[in-house]
Amino acid sequence: MKLFTVGPVEMFPDTLEVATKQLPYFRTPEFSQIMFENEEMFKQSIHAPKEAKTVFLTASGTGAMEAAVINCFTEENRLLVISGGGFGKRFAEICAIHRIPYDELMLDFGETLTEEKLEKFDGRQYDALLVNLHETSTGQLYDIELLANYCEKYNLYFVVDAISAYGADKIDFAKHKIDVLIASSQKALALSPGIAIVEISRRIYEERVLTIQQATLYFDFKSHIDNMKRGQTPFTPAVGILLELHERLEKMQQLGMDNIQKDMRELADRFRRELQKRGFRLPSYPMSNALTPVILEPHAKSMYERLKQEYGLVVTPNGGSLAEVLIRVGHLGNVCWQDYEKLLIAMQQIRATL
Ligand SMILES: *Cc1c(COP(=O)(O)O)cnc(C)c1O
């Protein structure tokens, strides 16, 4: 089996090695030191300033999305959600459940987010903009400069779900004046699922997190941030994944975040060129380096199933209205060009019989 998924993805041998070890007890100075280093290395990887706060949640990415919303906003706010697929919709659902007023900028499949579409929404009505920088359900990468400028112009908090963009696409916490950035262990970090990381700007921490009465115990950022002063979490974290994270962040630091992204972009670009040469169709919107969406309407599902059953190659299927339209081929984790050569041949062979 080879995974071309977006999470969990093919893990690196060094991560797997860490994952085989007996877990230590964690209320110790040694584990606190690991956590301080995790914080430091994560901040460096996104160019976050020292004064920003880092929260490590034992949750999947969605847990962190919900935690971010309820720690920063209330029924008295109004939020603008970029809704271009399944993950945009999830932000809207979270707002609805917590009765936080919001509007959605809806994008149909195939539509690119443009300045014109954004400016149809009067930014003065809102307190924050929520976006999944890479809308993983379609593969569209939104223009972070465009969104950052809009937030600056209207003085909005900028909340970025970077769960599938972190480690794959360019993100600069300081330069883009991000207020909340969310990452998760099972995507480009290529770790076990279960840890989500939330980076919080000083301004949103002081103006929102500290002033809101959060109706949550487990997800209360105040208590997480307080505990991180001593390198700890309020409750038992996924200790093993935090150790995997430490190993991976060290490795990423050695390799350099820019080099990792450049390699991933080259891999993705080469795969896309080869697909097009073979007559496969790709969407026209800007794409993340994390995955390549391939339009196979109306055979996407059988392509996915046959790749898995006949070749042991696991791409990412789509749900909902795109189930028969798209497969998504991930570029995250321990994959290399030889893997894509095999995949290309398999895709051609299956297509010939569809
Ligand atoms: C994977 C992902 C999530 C989180 O999904 P979980 O299954 O909760 O980990 C959230 N947002 C985006 C953009 C994602 O790609």
The ligand as an SDF file (V2000), in Angstrom:
LIG
                    3D

 15 15  0  0  0  0  0  0  0  0999 V2000
   -7.7900   17.8660    7.4370 C   0  0  0  0  0  0  0  0  0  0  0  0
   -8.3390   19.2410    7.6050 C   0  0  0  0  0  0  0  0  0  0  0  0
   -9.0330   19.6360    8.7540 C   0  0  0  0  0  0  0  0  0  0  0  0
   -9.2250   18.7730    9.9490 C   0  0  0  0  0  0  0  0  0  0  0  0
   -9.8070   17.5750    9.7740 O   0  0  0  0  0  0  0  0  0  0  0  0
   -9.7880   16.5470   10.9990 P   0  0  0  0  0  0  0  0  0  0  0  0
  -10.3450   15.3280   10.3740 O   0  0  0  0  0  0  0  0  0  0  0  0
  -10.6440   17.1120   12.0640 O   0  0  0  0  0  0  0  0  0  0  0  0
   -8.3620   16.4380   11.4350 O   0  0  0  0  0  0  0  0  0  0  0  0
   -9.5040   20.9220    8.8270 C   0  0  0  0  0  0  0  0  0  0  0  0
   -9.3030   21.7900    7.8470 N   0  0  0  0  0  0  0  0  0  0  0  0
   -8.6310   21.4690    6.7320 C   0  0  0  0  0  0  0  0  0  0  0  0
   -8.4220   22.5080    5.6880 C   0  0  0  0  0  0  0  0  0  0  0  0
   -8.1310   20.1850    6.5680 C   0  0  0  0  0  0  0  0  0  0  0  0
   -7.4520   19.8530    5.4560 O   0  0  0  0  0  0  0  0  0  0  0  0
  1  2  1  0
  2  3  1  0
  2 14  2  0
  3  4  1  0
  3 10  2  0
  4  5  1  0
  5  6  1  0
  6  7  2  0
  6  8  1  0
  6  9  1  0
 10 11  1  0
 11 12  2  0
 12 13  1  0
 12 14  1  0
 14 15  1  0
M  END
$$$$
